[in-house]
Amino acid sequence: MTVENREINGFLIDNFNQHNLETGKKQGICPLCSHTRKPKNQKLKCASYDWERGLGTCHNCNTSFQLHTYQRKGSSEKIYVKPVDKQEDYNITGDPEQKVLKWFKNRGISAQTLIDLQVGEGTEWMPQTQKEENTIKFNYMMGGELINIKYRDGRKNFKLYKGAEKIFYNIDSIVGYDSCIIVEGEMDVLALHEAGIPNSISVPNGATLNSNNLDYLDNCIDYFEDKERVILAVDNDEAGNALKQELIRRLGAEVCFLVDFADCKDANEYLTKHGKDALQSAIHACKPVPLEGVSTLYDIEDELKDFVKNGFKPGYQVGLENFDKIFSTYTSQFITVTGIPSSGKSDFVDQMVVGYNQNYGWKTAFASPENQPTYLHAHKLMRKVWQDMPRPSDIGGESWNRVADHVNDNFFFIDMDRYTLDAVLKKGAELVKRKGIKCLVIDPFNKIRDVNAGTDDVNRYTMEYLTKIETFCKKYDVLTFIVAHPTKMYRDKDGQIEEPTMYSIKGGGEWYDASYHGILVHRDYEAKTVKAKVLKVKFQNLGENQAEAHFKWEPKSGCFIPQIIDTIVEDALPWES
């Protein structure tokens, strides 16, 4: 039996029947344990084969194994370092006299589990202590190949193999299953394997409060395409909760289930405190993420407690000192940005998303048919990140490569032959899942709408349009920018162009009512300045309505430089003094 260019469960087969087992049979030997058994038992059919799922299960050693290796679709173009696969690194043999086995035994982990997951022990130079240390080595495998290594010394110092690709630990284990369990540490994977749950994986670098950059999820996203249930069993602390929320956002609430470890921090602690059967029961007792659109008090109890303790949370800021004093925002909202043509609307939005990226690591997708060709838009973003104008001599240099890598990894351009809002939001949802975007830019509104919008009732269409965007923002916790041109330009009695408002946009009343925030970008050609004016903030703790911030536009970098505008105070009249 041979297979060429065949997919199983959405995965392209790289090596069919990697263990050279008897194909077409449902029963046979186990490649993991049969060769270790007594000679008379080595040919016993102790394993079941499911060739369509690509999964084997042994009834002797109670472990599962991949029948095939797979290629990843859409894998990263980056070049990563591959760790050297040294056999001596896998030196846990099951000898009860090994000190490392005693250490793991105290944590409820058997020698067989360590062998199954290829855990090693050896010396490694650790940057935290600046010397060689005896370490445990967790080998990160993908498709049967060593991709990365996590080292842990006795003081709980960690490091990953420098330059290697970040992936989930034990990622091969979930192939062929319709469910998987995500935990926050390698020890938790070992604990679940010990409890008879082999299809568990761990994030490579724990959880943090301030980062949503799950590059390991980007690199492994194809593994989740066939999953009907993703069980989140992360640490029961603030950072673990932040990781849980980001995974729900990326993978979708409809497939995510939550585990309650009660009085324990994680799976390994639960194992040592309550035993294998209890840990297995805790995983099986997982509950679905609360229904979208329906909440009880206990669903939002954490947010409620935080509000009682700390009041309103501060909004997110772009890093422009004068603008930050008058405007901030939350995610799950949308901002309407307006202004007359050539006033700098798109450029200022670029400045804002670059600021959010620098401050919070947020990634952005642009649906910008007017910002074409795309390479010119990328050039503008490079200038803002670089704070300079790239020169021909910079191409291929250290600074060029650093900035180009950063823009490539954090900003994405949606290119379509025909833009519609539904198509853009669908692509935005895909980018949330695959790249973790936190911002979406629609620029401009009139180029991304239905073709019959002009003949429909304007107010009704506008409200439906903005409702779709609001739904997208809330579902995926994304901040969306909508650049909307005013319908007409008016001049005052002196011939100066009047500043537009949100009511100047077609369907203006709906724009003002529905938008969370409104910003005017207006250029003063005489003073050679640009101002950003807050037209609306939905929540007064986030900004100041009608307040202004003034900027000089720096041509080389394309950045907006905050300016202090002196207010002229006239002398008081005699009766006012």
N, C-alpha and C positions, 0 to 999 in steps of 0.2 A: 504494500500500500504506500503510495507516494502522494504528496501534496505539493502543488506548485502555485505560487501567488494566491494562496487561499487565506481567507480571513476566518477567524473564530472569535465570536463575541466582539466583533469590531476591531480585532487585532490581526495584523498581517503576520503570518507565521515566518519566523526566521529559520528555525531548525525543527522540522517535524520529527517527533519521537526522539528526543534528545538522549534518552537512556537506552536506545536500541532494544526496546521491549517487543514482545510478539504482538504485532499490529492486528487489529480486527477482533481481538479477544477481549472479553469483559473481565477476565480473571487472569492473574499471573503473579510473578515474583515482585517484590518491592525493591527498587534500586537503592533504598536508604538502609534497609536492615538485613535483607536476605543473605548478603555475602558475609555478614557477621555471625550468622546462626551456625549451629552444629551442621556438619556436612550432610547428615541425613535429612535435615530440614531446609537446606538451601534452595531446593527446587519446589518447595510447597507454594501453592498459589494463595498467598496471604494478602494480596492487594486486588482492589477493584479498579478497572480502567474505564473512564468516560472520555472517549476520543473526541467527541463533539465539543464537550466543555473544556477539553485539554487538561483534565484533572484526574489524578490518581489518589486513592485512599488506602492506607495499609491497616489491616485489622490486627496485626501483630504489634507494631510499634505505635499505632494510633496517631499517625501523622499523615499529612497530605503533601503531594508533590506535583509539580508541573510536568505534564507529558511533553510539552513543546516549549520552545523559546519564541519570543515575539519581537517584532519591530514596532517602534512607536510611530504613529502617524503624526505628522506635523512637529517633529522633534526640533529642539532648539538648534539654531545655526551656530551658536557659540562653540568655541573650541575649549574643551575642558581637559584638565590633567587627569590621567587615569592612574590610580594607585597601583603600585607594584604588588602583584599577587604572589606573596611568598608563603609557601606551605608552612614554614616554621611559625608563622603568625597564628595558625590554627592549632594551637598546641594543648587544647583541653581534651584530654583523652578519656576521662572517666575514672582515672586513678583516684581513689578516695583520699590519698595522702596529699594531693595537690591543695595548697592553701587557698587558691582561688575558688575551689569547689566548696570548701567549708564556708567561705564568705558568702557565696551565692545560696548555700543551703540555709543559712540563717535568714535569708530573705525569701525562702520558700521556693527556690529555683533548683531543679535537679540537673545532674550532669547531662542527661539525655536531651533536655531542652537546650542547653548550651551547645551540644553537638548538632542538634537539628538546625539551629539558627547560626551556626558557624561563628560563635563567639570565641575570641582568642585572648591570649595574655602575652605580654612582652614589654620590653622597655621602649620608651619613646621620650624624646626631648619635649618638655612642656614649657610654653612661653610664660605661664603664670609663676613657675618656680625657677625658670632659667636653668634647668638641669634635666638630666635623664631621670625618668621615673618609671617604676613598674606600673603598667597600665592594663586596663581591660580594653579590648578592641572589638567594637561593634562594626561588623562588615555590612555595608550597604550594597546589596545586590539588586540588579535589574536585568531580567532576561538571562539569569544565570551568570552574569558578568559583574565583577567587582567595580562599583562606580565611585564609592566614597568610603571613608573609615572615620568613625567617631572614637576618640581616645578619652578614657576617664581614669584619673589617678585616684589615690586613696583619700585625697582632700576634696573630692568632688570638683576638681578642675576638669574642663572639657576642651577639646579642640577637634575640628573637622580637618580632613586632609586638604592642605592648601591648594587652591585652584581647581578642586574637583567639583563635579556637578552636585547640586543639592537635590535630593530626592527623599521620599518617604522611606523610613527604615522598614524592611520586610515587605516591600511593595509587591514582589512577585507572589506573595501568599494570597492576594485577593483575586487573582485571575481565576475565572471559572465560577466564582461565587456571585450571587445576586445581592450580597450584603457585605459590609466590612465594618470594622471598628477602628476609629482613629483615637489614639492616645497621645500623651505629651512627652513620653520618654521611652527609651529602649527597654528599661526595666519593666515598664508596664506591658510591653509586647511580650516579654519573657513570661510575665505573670499570667497573661491570658493564654499563651501557648501551654503553660503548665496546667491551666484549668481546662484544657481541651478545646480552646478556641484559637485555631491557627490563623484565621483570616483577619489579623489585626496589624495595623501599621502605626508608626510614630512619626511626628514631625521631627526634623533633624536638629532644630535649635531652640526648642522650648517655645514659650509664649512670652510676648512683651505687651505692655499696655499701649505703646505709642506707634506700633508699626503694623501695617496691613500688607506688607510686602511678602506674600507667600510664594516666593519663587519656586519652591519645591512643588507646590501645587500646579503652577504653570507647567513644570517639566513632567508632571505625571497625570495631567488632567484626563488623558485618554483612558486611563484605568478606571475612571468613575462613570463612563458613558453607559454601562450596562447595569449600574447599581440601583436596585429598587429601594434599598435602605442603607443609609450611612449613619452608623451609631457613633455619637460623639461622647467619648469617655475621658475628657481632658481633666486637668487638675481642678479641684474645687477651691479656686482662689480668684482674685481679681483679674490677673493676667490670663488665667485659663478661661474665664468668662469672656474676655475680649477676643481670644482666639476662637472660642465657640461661636460668637456672633459673626465673625468674619467668615468662618467656614460655612455657616448657614447662608450668609449672603452670597457666597461664591457657588455653593453646590445646590442651593435651593431648599427652602423650608419644607417643601412637599416630600423630600426623601430623607430628611434628617430626623434622628431620634436622640433623646438625651438620657444619660445614665446618672443616677443619683447614688453617690458613694457614701451617703449619710455622714457618719462620724470620721470618715477617712479622706485623705487628700487625693489619693490616686489608686490605681488598680493594684499596684504592688503592695501598698500599705493594707489594702483591703484583703489581699491574699494572705499576708502574714498574720493579720488579726482575726480573720473569719474563716479562712480555708478555701479550697478549690471550689467545692460545691456552692458555697455562698457567693463567691465571685461570679461563677457561671450564672447563678440565679439573678444577680444584680444586673448583668448584661441582658439577660432575657427579659427582665422587667422594665427595660427602657421604654420611655414614653415619647410619642411624637411631639415635635415642636408645636406649640399652641396654634390653633387654627388661625389663618390669616383673616383679619377683620373682626375677630372675636377675642376679647380679653377678659380675664377675671382679675381681681385685685392681686392674687398671688402670682399671676403671670408677670405683673409689672411691679412686684414688691421691691425688687432691688432698686429700680428707678425711683420709686416712691420714697424709700428710705434715704437715698442719696439726696433727693430734693429737700426732705425735712432737715437733713443735717447741713447741707451746703447751699441751698437755694438754687437759683438758676445757674446752669452751667455756662461758662464763658463761651462765646462764639469763636469760630476759627477765623484767623486773620491772614492777610496776604504778605505781610512783612514790609509794607510801606507806612512809615510812621504816622504821617498825617492822615492817611486814609483809614488806618486801623483805629484811629480815635473816633471816627464817625460811622464805621461800618464793620460788621462781622456777620457770620452766618453759621447755621447748623447744616449738616448733611440732610438728605431726604427732602430737599427743597429745590425750587428753581428760581433763578434770577433773570429778570428781563433787563436787557441793556439796550438803550436807544440813543439816537443822536443823528444829526444830519450827515449826509455822505461826506466821506473823507475827514471825519472828526476824530478818528482813532479808536472807534468802538472795538473792532477786532483785535487791534494791537493791545488795548488795555485789558481785554479778556485774556489774551495770551499772557500778559504780565501777571494777572491774578492766578491763573492755573500754574504758572511757573513758581509763583510764591507759595501756593499750597503744596506743591511738590517739594520745595526746599524745606518748608516748615514741618510737613506731616508725611511726606513720602507718597502723596496721592498721585495716581496715574490718571491721565486724561485721554479721552477719545474725541476727535474732531470730525463732525460732519459739516464741512465748510466748502460748499461748491464755489463760493466767491474767492476763497483763498487758494486759487489754482495758478500755475501748476504746483503740485504738492511739494516739490523740492524747494520752492521759494518759501513756503510756510515752514518747512523744516529748518531752512536757513535762518529765518526770524527767531525761531525757538533756540537754535544754537547760539545766536548772538546774545539772547537774554540770559541763557545759562552760563555762557562763557564770560559775559560782561565785556565783550569786545567783538570787533569785526574780523572774522577769519580771513587770512591772507593765503594766496596760492602756496607760499612756502610752508604754511602750517599743515597742509594736507599730509596725513600719515604720521605726523609727529605725535608726541605724548599727549599734549593738550587736546589736539584734534581728536585723537582716539578716545580719550576720556570723556569729552563732551559728546561726541557722536554716540558712544555706547550708552551714555545717560539718556540722551534724547530718544534713542532707539528703544530702550527698555521702559520708558515712562510715558511716551506720547505716541498715539496711534491715529492714523488717518483713514477715515472711512471713505472709500472711493466707489461710487456707483454710477452706472449709466443714467439711471433715473432715480432721483431721491424722492422717497415718500416718508412720512413720519413713521408709519408702521414698520417699514423696512429698516429705518435708522434705529428705532427702539429695539427691534429684534437683534440687530447687529450689536447694539449697546449691551443687551443682556448677555450675548455670547462673550463679549469682551470682559464683562464683569466676571463671568465664570472662568474664562481661560487666561485673562491677564490681570484681573483684580482692579479694573478702573474704578475710580472714585468720583470722577468728573466727566460730564458729557457736554460738548459745545455744539449747539445748532446755530449755524451762521451762514446765511440769515434765514429767518422764519419763512419769508415769502418764496424761497427756493426749495423748501422742504415741507411741502403740503400737498394735498390732493389736487389733481388737475381741475376738478369741478368746484374748488373752494370759492372761486370768484363769482360763480353763479348761484351759490347757496346763500342761505341767510347768514350774514357775516357774523353776527353776535352769537348765534347758535353754533356755527362752525368753530369760532374762536374758543368758546367754552369747551366744546368737545376736544379740541386740539390740546388745550392746556390741561384738561382733566386726564388725558392719556399720558402726558408728560408727568403730571403729579403722581399718577399711579405707578409709573416706572420708577420715579425717584424714591417713593416710599418702599416699594417692593425690594429694590436692590440697594437702598441706602446710598444713593448717588446724588451729587449736587450737579444740577443742569443749568447751563447758561443758554438763554435764547436771545440772539441778536435780532432786533426788530426795527426796521426803518420806519420813520414817520411817513404818513401818506403825502403830505405837502409841506413845503417850507414857506413861512410867512416872514415878511419884513416889517419892522416897526416904522414910525414916522421919519426916523433918521436914515432909513434904508438898510439898517442892520438886521441880519437874520435872527429871528426870535428863537429862543431856546425851546425845543419841543418838550412835551411831557408824555407820560404814558397814554394820555388821551389822544395824542397825535398819531398813534398807531391805529391802523385799520381795525375796527372793533374795540376801540380804546377803553370803554368802560369795563369790558370783560378783562382786559389786560390788567387794569388797576385792581379790580376786585380779586382776581384769581392768583396773581403773582405774589410770592412770598416777599420778594424784594424787587425794587426797581432802581436802576442806576442810569444817569445821563452822562455821556461823555461828550464834551463840547470843546472845540478848539477856538482859542482867541488868536487869530492870525496877527493882529496888531501887536499884542504883548508877547507873541510866540510862546504861549503856554497852553496847556490842556487842563481842563478841570473835570473831576468826577464828582457828580452831585447825587446825593441820596434822594431819590424820588419817593421811595417807600421802604420801610422795614416793617415786617408783620409784627415782630415782637420788639418792644421798645428797649429791652435790655441789650439788643444786638446793634443798635445804631441810633442815629439822629436824623429824622426827616428834614429835608431841605438843606442839610449841611453840605459843605463843599470842601474838596481837597484839590490843591493846584500843583501842577507838575511842569517841569521842563522835559521835553523829549530829547534824549541823547542819541544822535544819529548813528554813532558807531555800534553801540550795543543794542539800540532799539529799546532801551529801558526808560521808564518814567522816573524822573528824579524829583522828589518832594521839594516844593517851594513854599516859603512863608510869604504870604501876601500882606503887606502892611496896610492897616486900616487907617484912613485919613480921618482924624478927629478935629473938627472945626472948633475954633474958640467959642466959648459960651457967650451968648448975648447978655447984656447987662442985667436983665431981669431974671436970667437963669443962673447967675453966679451966686 
